[in-house]
């Protein structure tokens, strides 16, 4: 622990103890290994005097396009985690302590002027903001606030959402919510430091929030349900399966599978408890950020068990044998490289299929039919003839187990990534059309751009805001030229 009195003496200011919180440093945002520590107050001084001409001259966007130089600059900058400290490696299972600091990220401004205006608004309104500075792009804000209680990562995320809605008009970046979130150390000579801060009583605030109470009730109910399920199966939050919490660490992994919490299940045989795997992964996946997926433009063919389609509609007569057979083939394939003894694995898989038969089939198949179907596929597996190529699905986004986003947030990011080439192509056509219309000596309008670019007016309108300033300048230049030419 740092010697607070020594630092106070060296600083020569009356600085509250909260500013002497010890924080973890990292080489960059792609390196989760803890590389050192720094005192919070020292970090703020570093931000104040961290001037770099390269930073000031490297913009995030150039001509409305992402600047590759900015991404390179970003990847070389050191980072810091305000929310918690870790034992050597930044991940939840290596969590060492939770600080009383809470990092908030706002990245929704178009200009530095807008960001600075909102910074002024926030620091004048809330006395529990400890510090506030511009982000590396200078169009975002990094705020650090002082809170009374953070219990764990789930509690942090709910309180982050609560603060975003109650105090910041939902402006906080949802991707930034996590105890393990870290931030690039930027430059801001005018970094705000509040030496007379108040602590935000977040515990009392959220306890009086109806939505927070409801969410906590759901969590409590899930924990109650989990502890009262029989040893065969439980329910995972927001999905179908939940293994026992104390068993979740004992996950069976192979070169083709990984233990994603919503897709694994602890299953009992007569003598053993075995963890079954429900989704195939791509070997060697590495996540630089738990809230950003590894994305494959053309997708990857994988085998996965998805039972959500059976939640509201059961498998009727005529489809039961084929459906259970396909699911059995997938389960055998996903678990075939297990280190579990063959007879134990067979028993676990069979018991699972018998249980599944009762859950999704209406009416369930007779025991002997399920057994015969399973044994047929098991024998094919033993003979090396199990073929699941027709059962694959294409998946583009692969998410980390530590991801804190909900399904809608994940879907939004995946859709953005999927449509990126189309968006880039449309923007390129609009940009070229604007130049062509201007070069022809005509006034630039949305209709003219759509006509020259051979696209719909709706498409042009969708992205027009990004070009309004440029169009205004070009049209004014045309007016000035005509005025000069014709007097």
VOGU-3710 file (C-alpha; in Angstrom, 3 decimals, decimal comma):
1> xxxxxxxxxx> 0,000/0,000/0,000  1,258/3,531/-0,742  2,422/5,777/2,084  -0,339/8,382/2,001  1,351/10,798/4,391  4,529/10,692/2,334  2,666/11,483/-0,871  0,753/14,284/0,846  4,023/15,762/1,987  5,505/15,515/-1,512
11> xxxxxxxxxx> 2,416/17,002/-3,127  2,140/19,843/-0,668  -1,639/20,017/-1,007  -4,525/18,923/1,153  -5,634/16,049/-1,037  -8,422/13,678/0,132  -7,371/10,078/0,754  -9,510/8,780/-2,111  -6,973/10,294/-4,530  -4,303/7,991/-3,127
21> xxxxxxxxxx> -6,043/4,871/-4,404  -3,563/2,541/-6,066  -4,442/1,646/-9,659  -3,184/-0,977/-12,105  -1,336/0,059/-15,258  -1,211/-1,831/-18,566  1,087/-1,505/-21,567  -1,873/-0,827/-23,881  -5,554/-1,677/-24,305  -4,672/-4,956/-25,984
31> xxxxxxxxxx> -2,506/-6,177/-23,118  -4,436/-7,508/-20,100  -1,277/-8,224/-18,074  -0,729/-5,813/-15,173  2,496/-3,938/-15,943  2,679/-1,673/-12,890  0,787/0,544/-10,444  0,188/4,253/-10,055  -1,494/6,491/-7,486  -4,734/8,034/-8,787
41> xxxxxxxxxx> -3,568/11,586/-8,050  -0,255/10,957/-9,826  -2,182/9,657/-12,814  -4,189/12,888/-13,005  -0,970/14,893/-13,062  0,303/12,647/-15,836  -2,866/13,338/-17,833  -2,374/17,071/-17,275  1,218/17,081/-18,524  1,033/14,167/-20,961
51> xxxxxxxxxx> 1,385/16,498/-23,940  2,201/14,899/-27,260  2,184/16,829/-30,520  1,442/13,565/-32,325  -1,708/13,153/-30,243  -2,890/16,642/-31,095  -2,278/16,204/-34,810  -3,767/12,725/-35,145  -7,518/12,826/-35,586  -9,893/9,914/-35,157
61> xxxxxxxxxx> -11,617/10,686/-38,462  -10,231/12,268/-41,609  -12,692/13,227/-44,350  -15,399/11,342/-42,450  -13,355/8,149/-42,588  -11,669/6,299/-39,703  -8,022/7,303/-39,544  -5,665/4,301/-39,504  -2,968/6,458/-37,897  -5,275/7,101/-34,943
71> xxxxxxxxxx> -5,842/3,378/-34,407  -2,085/2,810/-34,479  -1,550/5,634/-31,985  -4,265/4,212/-29,746  -2,717/0,750/-29,726  0,591/2,111/-28,391  -0,821/4,148/-25,510  -0,609/2,860/-21,899  -3,894/2,174/-20,109  -5,222/2,209/-16,552
81> xxxxxxxxxx> -8,072/0,495/-14,716  -9,919/2,682/-12,205  -12,589/0,240/-11,027  -10,544/-2,589/-9,545  -7,106/-4,102/-9,100  -6,039/-7,539/-10,272  -3,517/-10,220/-9,493  -1,160/-10,102/-12,501  -3,900/-10,414/-15,127  -6,999/-8,319/-15,832
91> xxxxxxxxxx> -9,879/-10,755/-15,644  -12,653/-11,356/-13,133  -11,213/-14,569/-11,749  -8,006/-12,650/-10,961  -9,877/-9,832/-9,187  -7,903/-8,576/-6,196  -9,974/-5,651/-4,882  -12,747/-3,275/-5,940  -11,937/0,402/-5,522  -14,395/3,127/-4,543
101> xxxxxxxxxx> -13,780/4,657/-7,956  -16,105/4,175/-10,888  -14,972/4,928/-14,436  -17,611/6,423/-16,735  -17,073/6,869/-20,460  -18,977/9,249/-22,740  -18,115/9,024/-26,415  -21,033/10,595/-28,272  -19,857/14,110/-29,155  -19,110/15,363/-32,636
111> xxxxxxxxxx> -16,506/17,951/-31,646  -14,096/18,860/-28,861  -16,211/21,960/-28,173  -19,289/19,813/-27,490  -17,298/17,524/-25,174  -15,867/20,453/-23,204  -19,295/22,056/-22,875  -20,751/18,862/-21,417  -17,709/18,507/-19,153  -18,434/21,982/-17,731
121> xxxxxxxxxx> -22,088/21,084/-17,260  -21,282/17,862/-15,369  -18,650/19,189/-12,984  -20,841/22,136/-12,025  -23,812/19,883/-11,329  -22,344/16,851/-9,543  -19,971/17,164/-6,586  -19,269/13,418/-6,520  -17,260/13,618/-9,748  -13,620/13,232/-8,725
131> xxxxxxxxxx> -12,052/13,959/-12,092  -13,012/14,592/-15,689  -10,834/14,857/-18,778  -11,012/14,621/-22,540  -10,442/11,222/-24,123  -7,667/10,514/-26,628  -9,927/11,465/-29,553  -10,819/14,746/-27,769  -14,450/14,138/-28,679  -15,201/12,030/-25,601
141> xxxxxxxxxx> -14,992/12,328/-21,825  -13,475/10,159/-19,093  -15,191/10,694/-15,747  -14,248/9,083/-12,454  -16,769/9,244/-9,630  -16,672/8,311/-5,949  -19,240/5,711/-4,861  -20,006/4,046/-1,563  -20,487/0,438/-2,661  -19,756/-1,920/-5,531
151> xxxxxxxxxx> -20,343/-5,583/-4,676  -19,215/-7,387/-7,826  -19,189/-7,112/-11,604  -22,932/-7,615/-11,992  -23,585/-4,976/-9,337  -21,158/-2,610/-11,086  -22,924/-3,045/-14,429  -26,399/-2,429/-13,006  -25,233/0,660/-11,149  -23,449/1,913/-14,262
161> xxxxxxxxxx> -26,731/1,670/-16,197  -28,594/3,297/-13,313  -26,172/6,251/-13,209  -26,303/6,609/-16,985  -30,078/6,884/-16,974  -30,500/9,003/-13,830  -27,676/11,506/-14,233  -26,349/11,445/-17,798  -29,406/11,034/-20,075  -28,189/7,553/-21,115
171> xxxxxxxxxx> -25,053/9,059/-22,642  -22,632/6,648/-20,955  -20,994/4,189/-23,332  -22,574/0,799/-22,604  -19,496/-1,027/-23,813  -17,475/0,610/-21,025  -19,419/-1,010/-18,197  -17,371/-3,645/-16,438  -15,044/-3,900/-13,466  -12,326/-4,986/-15,882
181> xxxxxxxxxx> -12,763/-2,039/-18,245  -9,621/0,048/-18,633  -8,952/3,354/-20,370  -6,161/4,845/-22,440  -4,182/7,529/-20,588  -4,771/10,676/-22,722  -3,658/14,298/-22,521  -5,821/17,109/-21,125  -4,080/20,111/-19,588  -7,450/21,240/-18,236
191> xxxxxxxxxx> -8,210/17,968/-16,469  -10,738/18,640/-13,714  -9,737/17,528/-10,198  -12,268/17,957/-7,399  -10,349/18,332/-4,123  -13,566/18,730/-2,105  -15,566/15,750/-3,352  -18,682/14,172/-1,900  -19,353/10,450/-2,088  -22,340/9,362/-4,181
201> xxxxxxxxxx> -24,516/7,175/-1,986  -25,228/4,805/-4,842  -26,440/2,018/-2,560  -29,263/4,168/-1,188  -30,056/5,547/-4,636  -30,498/2,197/-6,325  -32,353/0,658/-3,390  -35,089/3,199/-4,018  -35,113/2,485/-7,719  -38,024/0,315/-8,820
211> xxxxxxxxxx> -36,198/-1,078/-11,862  -33,128/-1,960/-9,801  -35,255/-3,726/-7,217  -36,952/-5,752/-9,914  -33,616/-6,785/-11,380  -32,286/-7,801/-7,980  -35,414/-9,879/-7,404  -34,794/-11,712/-10,667  -31,226/-12,474/-9,613  -32,345/-13,645/-6,181
221> xxxxxxxxxx> -35,044/-15,825/-7,695  -32,561/-17,406/-10,122  -30,186/-18,181/-7,262  -33,067/-19,707/-5,294  -34,201/-21,755/-8,276  -30,651/-22,911/-8,877  -30,160/-24,160/-5,353  -33,463/-26,011/-5,403  -33,058/-27,806/-8,722  -32,287/-31,506/-8,626
231> xxxxxxxxxx> -28,780/-32,673/-9,419  -29,560/-33,329/-13,052  -30,210/-29,852/-14,364  -30,706/-26,178/-13,528  -31,516/-23,022/-15,442  -28,991/-20,371/-16,503  -30,126/-16,706/-16,439  -31,438/-15,603/-19,849  -30,929/-19,073/-21,340  -31,998/-22,650/-20,791
241> xxxxxxxxxx> -29,170/-24,230/-18,814  -27,466/-23,446/-15,506  -24,866/-25,656/-13,897  -24,199/-25,464/-10,203  -22,060/-22,462/-9,361  -19,509/-24,519/-7,456  -19,223/-26,870/-10,440  -18,764/-24,228/-13,127  -15,000/-24,168/-12,649  -14,738/-27,846/-13,580
251> xxxxxxxxxx> -15,360/-27,383/-17,269  -14,458/-29,975/-19,843  -12,649/-28,329/-22,748  -11,250/-29,709/-25,965  -9,501/-28,151/-28,974  -12,950/-27,664/-30,491  -15,020/-26,501/-27,563  -15,003/-23,886/-24,839  -16,942/-23,522/-21,572  -19,267/-20,629/-22,343
261> xxxxxxxxxx> -21,457/-20,265/-19,209  -24,839/-20,181/-21,008  -23,879/-23,221/-23,090  -22,671/-25,783/-20,626  -24,434/-28,040/-18,232  -23,451/-30,191/-15,289  -25,070/-33,597/-15,740  -25,108/-36,520/-13,332  -24,634/-40,138/-14,222  -25,131/-42,864/-11,644
271> xxxxxxxxxx> -21,586/-42,422/-10,361  -20,189/-39,188/-11,767  -20,983/-35,548/-12,447  -19,929/-34,580/-15,938  -19,896/-31,215/-17,663  -21,235/-31,363/-21,201  -20,361/-28,790/-23,857  -22,991/-27,207/-26,075  -21,130/-25,061/-28,578  -18,133/-25,394/-30,856
281> xxxxxxxxxx> -15,582/-22,606/-30,951  -12,757/-21,595/-33,229  -9,421/-22,698/-31,803  -7,033/-19,902/-30,829  -9,569/-17,096/-30,437  -8,153/-14,155/-28,493  -10,205/-11,262/-27,179  -8,532/-7,873/-26,844  -11,668/-6,509/-25,204  -14,336/-8,731/-23,587
291> xxxxxxxxxx> -17,072/-6,461/-24,942  -15,843/-6,606/-28,523  -16,325/-9,799/-30,560  -13,870/-11,580/-32,783  -15,625/-11,082/-36,105  -15,298/-13,154/-39,278  -16,665/-11,367/-42,334  -17,490/-14,607/-44,180  -18,534/-16,436/-41,020  -17,408/-19,768/-39,626
301> xxxxxxxxxx> -19,314/-23,036/-39,822  -19,790/-24,427/-36,316  -21,897/-26,946/-34,443  -23,993/-25,580/-31,599  -27,043/-26,578/-29,603  -29,766/-23,939/-29,691  -32,925/-24,892/-27,812  -34,578/-21,481/-27,723  -36,861/-22,413/-30,618  -38,421/-25,085/-28,376
311> xxxxxxxxxx> -39,326/-22,724/-25,548  -42,758/-21,916/-26,971  -43,274/-24,663/-29,515  -42,743/-28,328/-28,766  -41,670/-30,971/-31,270  -44,795/-32,729/-32,499  -45,312/-36,264/-33,782  -43,598/-36,907/-37,087  -40,593/-34,721/-36,196  -39,536/-36,109/-32,824
321> xxxxxxxxxx> -37,158/-38,890/-33,915  -35,380/-36,741/-36,521  -35,057/-33,784/-34,121  -33,700/-35,837/-31,227  -31,396/-37,710/-33,612  -29,883/-34,460/-34,930  -29,434/-33,117/-31,393  -27,791/-36,377/-30,308  -25,371/-36,199/-33,253  -24,408/-32,671/-32,248
331> xxxxxxxxxx> -23,934/-33,579/-28,603  -21,765/-36,590/-29,442  -19,652/-34,513/-31,831  -19,180/-31,627/-29,370  -18,054/-33,973/-26,603  -16,251/-36,686/-28,562  -12,745/-35,464/-27,666  -13,467/-35,463/-23,969  -11,000/-36,976/-21,535  -13,962/-38,614/-19,812
341> xxxxxxxxxx> -14,065/-42,390/-20,065  -16,161/-43,589/-22,973  -18,808/-45,440/-20,972  -19,258/-42,491/-18,596  -19,659/-40,066/-21,495  -22,173/-42,338/-23,209  -24,234/-42,615/-20,039  -24,207/-38,842/-19,501  -25,229/-38,108/-23,090  -27,978/-40,724/-23,063
351> xxxxxxxxxx> -29,412/-39,425/-19,805  -29,371/-35,946/-21,258  -31,246/-37,053/-24,392  -33,841/-38,874/-22,278  -34,346/-35,716/-20,218  -34,520/-33,571/-23,358  -37,116/-35,900/-24,872  -39,438/-35,142/-21,957  -38,816/-31,401/-22,200  -39,323/-30,684/-25,909
361> xxxxxxxxxx> -41,377/-33,533/-27,378  -45,174/-33,565/-27,282  -45,830/-36,292/-26,431  -42,385/-37,677/-25,451  -41,090/-40,656/-27,403  -41,052/-44,040/-25,657  -37,829/-44,800/-23,810  -36,819/-47,577/-26,214  -37,135/-45,327/-29,278  -34,881/-42,667/-27,731
371> xxxxxxxxxx> -32,399/-45,381/-26,770  -32,401/-46,921/-30,245  -31,933/-43,543/-31,950  -29,097/-42,550/-29,647  -27,363/-45,944/-29,933  -27,498/-45,743/-33,733  -25,586/-42,428/-33,701  -23,237/-43,579/-30,938  -22,282/-46,643/-32,995  -21,585/-44,370/-35,996
381> xxxxxxxxxx> -19,320/-42,290/-33,771  -17,410/-45,394/-32,600  -17,003/-46,485/-36,200  -15,685/-43,046/-37,203  -18,691/-42,433/-39,477  -20,519/-39,669/-37,595  -21,134/-36,912/-40,173  -22,484/-33,598/-38,870  -21,649/-31,426/-41,893  -25,322/-30,827/-42,650
391> xxxxxxxxxx> -25,969/-29,663/-39,083  -23,601/-26,684/-39,023  -24,654/-23,055/-38,685  -22,778/-19,960/-39,847  -21,616/-17,663/-37,081  -19,736/-14,393/-37,570  -19,406/-12,941/-34,071  -17,685/-14,851/-31,288  -17,893/-13,313/-27,801  -15,708/-13,610/-24,723
401> xxxxxxxxxx> -17,018/-15,374/-21,615  -16,341/-12,151/-19,689  -18,568/-10,039/-21,923  -20,942/-7,829/-19,902  -23,305/-6,860/-22,730  -26,825/-8,165/-23,020  -28,120/-9,920/-26,137  -29,567/-6,749/-27,688  -26,302/-4,874/-27,248  -24,375/-7,765/-28,789
411> xxxxxxxxxx> -26,820/-7,917/-31,691  -26,421/-4,190/-32,353  -22,633/-4,464/-32,511  -22,789/-7,544/-34,747  -25,225/-5,811/-37,123  -22,948/-2,775/-37,329  -19,987/-4,993/-38,199  -22,042/-6,913/-40,749  -23,180/-3,761/-42,557  -19,802/-1,963/-42,429
421> xxxxxxxxxx> -18,791/-2,759/-46,058  -22,198/-1,689/-47,350  -22,085/1,515/-45,300  -18,532/2,284/-46,444  -19,527/1,705/-50,064  -22,547/4,010/-49,774  -20,500/6,747/-48,116  -17,813/6,456/-50,784  -20,424/6,833/-53,533  -21,942/9,855/-51,794
431> xxxxxxxxxx> -18,526/11,496/-51,406  -17,644/10,908/-55,060  -21,067/12,158/-56,206  -20,711/15,344/-54,176  -17,397/16,078/-55,882  -18,854/15,269/-59,315  -21,855/17,577/-58,829  -19,581/20,366/-57,612  -17,178/19,908/-60,536  -20,129/20,200/-62,938
441> xxxxxxxxxx> -20,864/23,673/-61,573  -24,270/22,732/-60,180  -25,590/23,303/-56,687  -25,161/20,206/-54,540  -28,483/18,759/-53,315  -29,521/15,378/-52,011  -31,447/14,659/-55,214  -28,480/15,579/-57,394  -26,133/13,397/-55,350  -28,568/10,474/-55,515
451> xxxxxxxxxx> -28,892/10,884/-59,290  -25,147/11,102/-59,965  -24,303/8,374/-57,463  -27,053/6,103/-58,811  -28,627/5,473/-55,421  -31,847/6,256/-53,634  -32,487/9,612/-52,004  -33,259/7,714/-48,772  -29,708/6,336/-48,711  -28,243/9,808/-49,221
461> xxxxxxxxxx> -30,447/11,252/-46,472  -29,334/8,533/-44,075  -25,719/9,745/-44,117  -26,248/13,363/-45,173  -25,445/14,825/-41,750  -21,821/13,737/-42,164  -21,496/15,826/-45,340  -23,626/18,887/-44,561  -20,685/21,073/-43,585  -18,687/20,090/-46,670
471> xxxxxxxxxx> -21,696/20,626/-48,951  -22,389/24,026/-47,415  -18,795/25,132/-48,012  -18,749/23,845/-51,595  -22,075/25,480/-52,464  -20,900/28,774/-50,953  -17,681/28,513/-52,938  -19,776/28,081/-56,098  -21,867/31,160/-55,261  -18,728/33,225/-54,578
481> xxxxxxx> -17,183/32,103/-57,858  -20,263/33,006/-59,886  -20,524/36,357/-58,118  -16,858/37,098/-58,920  -17,191/35,877/-62,528  -20,355/37,771/-63,423  -19,881/40,714/-61,093
//
